[in-house]
């Protein structure tokens, strides 16, 4: 996991050991209000990006030289941070803290992954697992019993799978629920995609199985 830039969004701060370990290991770009966590992480931020309407005044003063204020309201602060990273050649991104608070923010942030994937390598790390935008047919490292779900971005994706308890054969996904709550049966899973990207959720499991999940990111 080298040359990774973490974007910390202003959702619920991570509690699971996997995202906490990632926060300690990699450089961090903070979205606007998430900058309040700088004092707790005790690492110097790479940048603070957003419309900056909710950055604590002490942070504004201390880090004024690395604050990038983008006032337009057509995009959210997470998108502003991703665009800033892309513009500065930081194209290997893990997003943390983007879920767990308001459900509309969570849904919006997850749906944006497919947009970001056209520009950068991106994945979202949560307290439950990893969320990946999958733009083409791919193979993933899994473990037996691992929680797996798919979501169609455009409501028209067709997928075929190998290595799941409930295999899908040219299944067209027209609703979000249709390919959720599946499980891996072995050490690999194959996903064949037609007509558009999908969002993939992969659960952590426990103990050393956490590191298996991260092999995919």
C-alpha positions in Angstrom: 0.0 0.0 0.0 2.6 2.5 -1.1 2.2 6.1 -2.4 -1.3 6.2 -1.0 -3.1 9.4 -0.1 -5.9 9.2 2.5 -8.8 11.6 2.3 -10.6 11.9 5.6 -14.2 13.1 5.1 -16.4 14.6 7.7 -18.5 11.6 8.5 -18.2 9.3 11.5 -14.6 9.0 12.6 -13.3 5.4 12.1 -13.2 2.9 15.0 -12.1 -0.3 13.4 -8.4 -1.3 13.5 -8.0 -1.4 9.8 -8.9 2.2 9.0 -7.2 3.4 12.1 -4.0 1.7 11.0 -4.3 3.4 7.6 -4.7 6.8 9.1 -1.5 6.4 11.1 0.5 5.1 8.1 -0.3 7.5 5.2 -0.4 11.2 4.4 -3.8 12.8 4.9 -5.9 15.3 3.0 -8.7 16.6 5.2 -12.1 17.6 4.0 -13.2 20.9 5.6 -14.8 19.9 8.9 -12.8 16.7 9.3 -9.8 19.0 10.1 -11.0 19.0 13.7 -9.4 15.6 14.0 -5.9 16.8 13.2 -5.1 17.4 16.9 -6.0 13.8 17.8 -4.1 12.1 14.9 -0.9 14.0 15.8 0.3 14.0 12.2 0.9 17.0 10.0 -1.8 17.3 7.3 -1.0 17.4 3.6 -3.9 19.7 2.9 -7.3 20.9 4.0 -9.7 21.2 1.2 -13.3 22.4 0.8 -15.4 25.5 1.1 -13.9 25.8 4.6 -17.2 26.9 6.2 -16.8 24.5 9.1 -13.0 24.5 9.8 -12.3 25.4 13.4 -10.8 28.9 13.7 -7.6 27.6 15.4 -7.0 25.2 12.5 -7.6 28.0 10.0 -4.9 30.1 11.7 -2.4 27.3 12.3 -2.6 25.7 8.8 -3.4 28.7 6.6 -0.6 27.9 4.2 -2.1 24.4 3.3 -5.8 25.4 3.3 -7.3 25.3 -0.2 -10.6 27.0 -0.2 -13.0 26.1 -3.1 -16.2 28.1 -2.5 -18.3 26.7 -5.4 -21.3 24.6 -4.2 -21.9 22.4 -7.3 -19.7 19.6 -5.7 -19.3 18.4 -2.1 -16.1 18.7 0.0 -15.2 15.1 -0.7 -15.3 15.7 -4.5 -13.3 18.9 -4.0 -10.6 16.9 -2.1 -10.5 14.1 -4.8 -10.2 16.8 -7.5 -7.4 18.5 -5.6 -5.5 15.3 -5.2 -5.8 14.5 -8.9 -4.6 18.0 -9.9 -1.5 17.5 -7.7 -0.7 14.1 -9.1 -2.0 12.1 -6.1 -3.8 9.4 -7.9 -3.9 6.5 -5.4 -6.6 7.4 -2.9 -8.3 5.8 0.1 -11.3 7.6 1.4 -12.1 7.3 5.1 -14.8 8.8 7.3 -17.3 9.1 4.4 -20.1 7.1 6.0 -21.8 6.6 9.3 -23.6 9.9 9.8 -26.4 11.2 7.6 -27.6 8.5 5.3 -28.0 10.9 2.3 -24.4 11.9 2.6 -23.4 8.2 2.8 -25.3 7.2 -0.3 -24.1 10.2 -2.2 -20.5 9.6 -1.3 -20.6 5.9 -2.2 -22.2 6.6 -5.6 -19.5 9.1 -6.4 -16.8 6.4 -6.3 -17.6 5.4 -9.9 -17.1 9.1 -11.0 -13.8 9.3 -9.2 -12.6 6.0 -10.7 -12.5 7.7 -14.1 -9.7 9.9 -12.8 -7.9 8.1 -10.0 -7.5 4.7 -8.2 -10.0 5.0 -5.4 -11.6 2.9 -2.7 -13.5 3.7 0.5 -12.5 2.1 3.8 -15.2 1.8 6.5 -15.6 0.1 9.9 -17.3 -2.8 8.1 -15.1 -3.4 5.0 -13.9 -2.0 1.7 -16.1 -0.4 -1.0 -14.7 -0.5 -4.5 -15.8 0.9 -7.8 -15.3 -1.9 -10.4 -15.1 -0.5 -13.9 -14.2 -3.7 -15.8 -14.2 -7.5 -15.3 -11.8 -8.4 -12.4 -10.7 -11.1 -10.0 -10.5 -10.5 -6.2 -8.9 -12.2 -3.3 -11.5 -13.5 -0.8 -12.0 -15.9 2.1 -14.8 -18.4 2.7 -17.8 -16.8 4.2 -16.8 -13.2 3.4 -19.7 -10.8 3.0 -20.0 -9.6 -0.6 -22.5 -7.2 -2.2 -22.8 -5.5 -5.6 -24.6 -2.4 -6.6 -25.3 -1.2 -10.2 -24.3 2.4 -10.8 -26.4 3.0 -13.8 -29.2 0.6 -13.1 -28.3 -1.4 -16.2 -25.3 -3.5 -15.4 -25.1 -7.2 -16.2 -22.8 -9.3 -14.1 -21.6 -12.9 -14.0 -19.8 -14.2 -10.9 -17.6 -17.2 -9.9 -16.7 -18.1 -6.3 -19.9 -16.9 -4.5 -22.5 -18.9 -2.6 -25.3 -17.5 -4.8 -23.7 -17.3 -8.3 -25.0 -14.8 -10.8 -25.2 -15.6 -14.5 -25.6 -12.6 -16.8 -27.8 -11.0 -14.1 -29.0 -7.6 -15.1 -29.1 -5.3 -12.1 -31.9 -2.9 -12.2 -32.3 -2.3 -8.5 -29.8 -1.8 -5.7 -30.9 -4.8 -3.6 -30.6 -7.4 -6.3 -27.0 -8.5 -5.8 -26.6 -7.8 -2.1 -25.9 -10.1 0.9 -23.9 -12.8 -0.9 -20.9 -14.7 0.4 -17.6 -15.8 -1.0 -16.9 -19.6 -1.0 -13.2 -19.7 -1.5 -10.0 -17.8 -2.0 -10.9 -15.9 -5.2 -13.9 -14.4 -6.8 -14.3 -13.5 -10.4 -16.6 -10.7 -11.6 -17.5 -10.3 -15.3 -19.2 -7.0 -16.1 -21.2 -5.8 -19.1 -22.9 -2.4 -19.5 -21.4 -0.2 -16.9 -19.5 -0.2 -13.6 -20.6 -1.6 -10.3 -19.9 -0.8 -6.7 -18.5 -3.8 -4.7 -18.6 -4.2 -0.9 -16.2 -6.7 0.7 -16.5 -7.3 4.4 -13.5 -7.6 6.7 -14.1 -10.8 8.7 -12.0 -11.0 11.8 -8.4 -11.1 12.8 -5.9 -11.9 10.0 -8.7 -12.0 7.5 -8.7 -8.1 7.5 -5.3 -8.2 5.7 -6.8 -10.5 3.0 -9.4 -7.9 2.2 -6.8 -5.2 1.8 -4.9 -7.2 -0.8 -7.6 -6.0 -3.2 -7.0 -2.3 -2.6 
